[in-house]
Amino acid sequence: MSVTPRLLRGVPVFLLLSCVVLMPLETAHSAQSGAAFLRIGTGARAEALGGAYTALAEDINALRYNPGGLGGLSKRELGFTHAQWLMDSQFDVLGFAQPLKTGSLGIGMSRLGLGSIEGRSADRQATGGFTASDSVYVLGYGRPIVEALGGKLGAGFNVKYLESRIGSDSASTFAADFGVMQKLSGLPMTLGFSVLNIGQGLKFLDQRDPLPLTVAVGGAYRLAGAFNVALDVRHEPQDKSFDVGVGTEYSIISGFSLRAGYASASTTRSGKNSGLGLAGLGGGFGVRLRGYSADYTFTPFGELGNVQRFSLGARF
């Protein structure tokens, strides 16, 4: 099939990349992916919107959702997130971004700590406790490309070092992300596309589990200046799964926003009969004042418990 140059002029870049990337991925060998900690969202604002952040990630959270958003930063940014994760685990994220003459450089790390776990032998006798943790270290770069195919385009990439520890055993590997973000001319709309977790996988002993390779396409539209609507569609080729995230954000007054969202992955990955009830729904609020920000999100996971996230940020 051929596409004429005339048609290409009106097509957003992220749509072209979607076709190029998705076709070969669909024919790749499929295996159940591991490294589930890579699916955990970082910023409280992003997760209050159901993770629909591929087209909104013009902040430090671009390191997680779409490195193409790094190109839109005009000031230094420092961000920290703490989450009370499931089963008494702790999830912490720290990131910093520095604008440069040719773009923006970002560094970040995240850690999921599972605390002390009681060990058992083959005959179910207690053998003492051990700890488990997962860590991600990220170096990202993004830059703007002005007036590309009918809008302002930004592109970026990440290089990540992943490490997982269970007691005295550990596994590590490298991975990469790629993303673009395009603001449409004449419309209060932004489109995004990202490919996350490109890599070999983590190998414990003699078993290697593929990373949760994720292809995400998203859009965000601002209504009347105070109301944001965002939508993400995400595909994991290894698991042959699709999920959707949708979120809304309303600025009641200048500097204060209410948010609500839904992520279908929170229910589909937990099983149809898990009785999770409101799992996937989330809500929260955010405060912005003179370059400083504070965000909070609450997400119920039914029988698994509730997740609360707190994010603090500063632009200077």
MARKOL-108604 format. One line per field, with one value per residue (C-alpha): y, z, x; residue number from 1. Coordinates in nm, 2 decimals. Last residue first. Layout:
<pts>
py = Y,...
pz = Z,...
px = X,...
n = NUM,...
</pts>
This chain:
<pts>
py = 2.73,2.47,2.27,1.95,1.74,1.43,1.22,0.89,0.68,0.32,0.12,-0.25,-0.58,-0.66,-0.35,-0.17,0.19,0.48,0.80,1.08,1.38,1.66,1.95,2.21,2.49,2.74,3.03,2.82,2.51,2.28,1.95,1.72,1.35,1.07,0.72,0.44,0.13,-0.09,0.02,-0.33,-0.55,-0.87,-1.09,-1.26,-1.11,-1.12,-0.87,-0.78,-0.67,-0.46,-0.22,-0.23,-0.05,0.28,0.54,0.90,1.19,1.53,1.85,2.15,2.45,2.71,2.95,2.84,2.54,2.40,2.09,1.77,1.47,1.13,0.82,0.52,0.23,-0.12,-0.36,-0.70,-0.95,-1.02,-0.97,-0.71,-0.48,-0.21,0.11,0.35,0.68,0.96,1.30,1.57,1.90,2.17,2.53,2.69,2.66,2.30,2.16,1.84,1.56,1.27,0.94,0.65,0.40,0.10,-0.10,-0.37,-0.54,-0.68,-1.04,-1.29,-1.47,-1.80,-1.97,-1.80,-1.48,-1.31,-0.97,-0.88,-0.81,-0.45,-0.19,-0.09,0.19,0.29,0.63,0.84,1.17,1.41,1.76,1.97,2.33,2.37,2.62,2.43,2.08,2.02,1.70,1.47,1.20,0.90,0.65,0.43,0.21,-0.09,-0.22,-0.53,-0.65,-0.96,-1.04,-1.32,-1.28,-1.21,-1.11,-0.82,-0.66,-0.40,-0.20,0.05,0.28,0.48,0.73,0.89,1.22,1.39,1.72,1.85,2.18,2.15,2.09,1.83,1.96,2.33,2.34,2.04,2.04,1.84,1.54,1.35,1.09,0.91,0.66,0.44,0.18,-0.02,-0.33,-0.46,-0.78,-0.85,-1.18,-1.33,-1.65,-2.01,-2.09,-2.45,-2.52,-2.86,-2.71,-2.42,-2.10,-1.74,-1.45,-1.13,-0.81,-0.49,-0.49,-0.18,-0.04,0.21,0.48,0.69,0.99,1.19,1.44,1.64,1.91,2.04,2.21,2.50,2.29,2.25,2.05,1.79,1.62,1.31,1.11,0.83,0.62,0.31,0.15,-0.19,-0.26,-0.51,-0.27,0.07,0.36,0.60,0.87,1.11,1.36,1.62,1.87,2.09,2.33,2.56,2.57,2.21,2.12,1.89,1.66,1.57,1.33,1.12,0.99,0.82,0.75,1.01,1.25,1.25,1.54,1.77,1.80,1.47,1.56,1.36,1.03,1.11,0.90,0.71,0.71,1.09,1.06,0.85,1.14,1.39,1.17,1.12,0.77,0.50,0.13,-0.08,-0.11,-0.29,-0.58,-0.70,-1.00,-1.06,-1.37,-1.46,-1.36,-1.40,-1.09,-1.05,-0.78,-0.60,-0.56,-0.38,-0.17,0.03,0.16,0.22,0.40,0.61,0.74,0.83,1.01,1.23,1.39,1.33,1.64,1.65,1.27,1.27,1.51,1.30,1.00,0.68,0.35,0.00
pz = 3.91,3.89,4.21,4.27,4.55,4.48,4.73,4.62,4.81,4.71,4.87,4.96,4.77,4.85,4.65,4.48,4.56,4.42,4.60,4.45,4.60,4.43,4.56,4.34,4.36,4.08,4.25,4.38,4.22,4.42,4.30,4.36,4.36,4.22,4.10,3.95,3.83,4.11,4.22,4.28,4.30,4.33,4.17,3.93,3.61,3.69,3.83,3.50,3.36,3.67,3.71,3.34,3.27,3.41,3.52,3.61,3.83,3.90,4.10,4.04,4.25,4.12,3.97,4.08,4.01,3.77,3.63,3.53,3.36,3.29,3.07,3.06,2.83,2.81,2.54,2.60,2.38,2.68,2.48,2.26,2.55,2.41,2.56,2.47,2.65,2.68,2.84,2.90,3.05,3.18,3.27,2.94,2.79,2.70,2.69,2.48,2.55,2.33,2.38,2.20,2.41,2.31,2.60,2.63,2.97,3.00,2.90,3.18,3.17,3.36,3.44,3.77,3.76,3.42,3.37,3.02,2.68,2.63,2.51,2.81,2.67,2.32,2.32,2.12,2.21,2.08,2.21,2.16,2.22,1.84,1.59,1.54,1.69,1.97,1.91,2.15,2.06,2.25,2.29,2.59,2.65,2.87,3.05,3.27,3.62,3.83,4.20,4.44,4.81,4.92,4.61,4.43,4.10,3.91,3.60,3.42,3.19,2.88,2.78,2.45,2.32,2.06,2.06,1.78,1.73,1.47,1.11,1.00,1.20,1.30,1.56,1.67,2.05,2.24,2.47,2.67,2.94,3.20,3.42,3.72,3.80,4.13,4.25,4.61,4.81,5.17,5.36,5.68,5.87,5.77,5.89,5.82,5.52,5.44,5.13,5.35,5.43,5.43,5.59,5.39,5.52,5.32,4.97,4.85,4.51,4.40,4.14,4.00,3.78,3.54,3.28,3.01,2.81,2.46,2.24,2.46,2.77,3.01,3.33,3.47,3.81,3.94,4.25,4.29,4.59,4.62,4.96,5.02,5.29,5.07,4.79,4.76,5.00,4.74,4.76,4.48,4.43,4.16,4.07,3.76,3.59,3.36,2.99,2.96,2.64,2.50,2.81,2.67,2.41,2.70,2.73,3.04,3.29,3.22,3.11,3.48,3.52,3.33,2.99,3.02,2.89,2.57,2.71,3.05,3.06,3.37,3.50,3.54,3.91,3.81,3.61,3.89,4.15,3.95,3.91,3.76,3.83,3.51,3.54,3.87,3.68,3.57,3.40,3.05,2.93,2.59,2.23,1.93,1.71,1.44,1.63,1.71,1.34,1.26,1.58,1.53,1.18,1.22,1.55,1.41,1.14,1.40,1.62,1.33,1.28,0.93,0.72,0.51,0.47,0.24,-0.01,0.00,-0.13,0.07,-0.09,0.00
px = 1.25,0.98,0.90,0.70,0.55,0.34,0.14,-0.02,-0.27,-0.35,-0.63,-0.66,-0.64,-1.00,-1.12,-0.84,-0.95,-0.74,-0.68,-0.47,-0.30,-0.10,0.12,0.28,0.53,0.61,0.43,0.13,-0.02,-0.26,-0.39,-0.68,-0.77,-0.98,-0.94,-1.15,-0.98,-1.10,-1.45,-1.57,-1.27,-1.47,-1.20,-1.43,-1.31,-0.94,-0.69,-0.54,-0.88,-0.97,-0.68,-0.61,-0.94,-0.81,-1.06,-1.03,-1.12,-0.95,-1.01,-0.79,-0.67,-0.42,-0.67,-1.02,-1.23,-0.97,-1.13,-0.95,-1.09,-0.94,-0.96,-0.73,-0.79,-0.65,-0.54,-0.38,-0.18,0.04,0.37,0.20,0.10,-0.13,-0.24,-0.52,-0.51,-0.77,-0.76,-1.02,-0.92,-1.15,-1.05,-0.96,-1.31,-1.24,-0.89,-0.84,-0.59,-0.50,-0.32,-0.15,0.05,0.26,0.38,0.65,0.60,0.95,1.01,1.08,1.42,1.46,1.79,1.86,1.65,1.67,1.50,1.39,1.55,1.45,1.20,1.01,0.79,0.68,0.51,0.26,0.10,-0.16,-0.24,-0.55,-0.65,-0.68,-0.54,-0.22,-0.21,0.03,0.23,0.41,0.66,0.79,1.07,1.16,1.46,1.57,1.87,1.89,1.92,1.84,1.90,1.91,2.00,1.65,1.45,1.61,1.50,1.72,1.63,1.86,1.67,1.76,1.49,1.39,1.25,1.04,0.85,0.62,0.44,0.17,0.06,0.31,0.61,0.59,0.88,1.07,1.11,1.37,1.37,1.63,1.60,1.82,1.63,1.70,1.44,1.43,1.25,1.26,1.24,1.33,1.39,1.25,1.34,1.32,0.96,0.86,0.64,0.80,0.97,1.10,0.92,1.04,0.85,0.86,1.01,0.95,0.81,1.00,0.92,1.18,1.18,1.47,1.50,1.71,1.59,1.77,1.58,1.62,1.89,1.99,1.93,1.64,1.72,1.49,1.49,1.32,1.24,0.99,0.89,0.66,0.61,0.46,0.19,0.01,-0.06,0.12,0.13,0.27,0.54,0.61,0.89,0.95,1.22,1.18,1.42,1.23,1.11,1.00,0.82,1.10,1.06,0.71,0.87,0.98,0.62,0.47,0.75,1.02,0.75,0.66,0.90,0.66,0.51,0.34,-0.01,-0.05,0.07,-0.10,-0.41,-0.29,-0.65,-0.65,-0.58,-0.28,-0.13,-0.18,-0.03,0.28,0.44,0.23,0.31,0.34,0.72,0.66,0.51,0.86,0.72,0.57,0.39,0.52,0.42,0.65,0.64,0.37,0.17,0.49,0.58,0.25,0.24,0.56,0.51,0.13,0.17,0.46,0.23,-0.03,0.22,0.34,-0.01,-0.14,-0.22,0.10,0.11,-0.19,-0.03,0.29,0.10,0.07,0.14,0.00
n = 316,315,314,313,312,311,310,309,308,307,306,305,304,303,302,301,300,299,298,297,296,295,294,293,292,291,290,289,288,287,286,285,284,283,282,281,280,279,278,277,276,275,274,273,272,271,270,269,268,267,266,265,264,263,262,261,260,259,258,257,256,255,254,253,252,251,250,249,248,247,246,245,244,243,242,241,240,239,238,237,236,235,234,233,232,231,230,229,228,227,226,225,224,223,222,221,220,219,218,217,216,215,214,213,212,211,210,209,208,207,206,205,204,203,202,201,200,199,198,197,196,195,194,193,192,191,190,189,188,187,186,185,184,183,182,181,180,179,178,177,176,175,174,173,172,171,170,169,168,167,166,165,164,163,162,161,160,159,158,157,156,155,154,153,152,151,150,149,148,147,146,145,144,143,142,141,140,139,138,137,136,135,134,133,132,131,130,129,128,127,126,125,124,123,122,121,120,119,118,117,116,115,114,113,112,111,110,109,108,107,106,105,104,103,102,101,100,99,98,97,96,95,94,93,92,91,90,89,88,87,86,85,84,83,82,81,80,79,78,77,76,75,74,73,72,71,70,69,68,67,66,65,64,63,62,61,60,59,58,57,56,55,54,53,52,51,50,49,48,47,46,45,44,43,42,41,40,39,38,37,36,35,34,33,32,31,30,29,28,27,26,25,24,23,22,21,20,19,18,17,16,15,14,13,12,11,10,9,8,7,6,5,4,3,2,1
</pts>
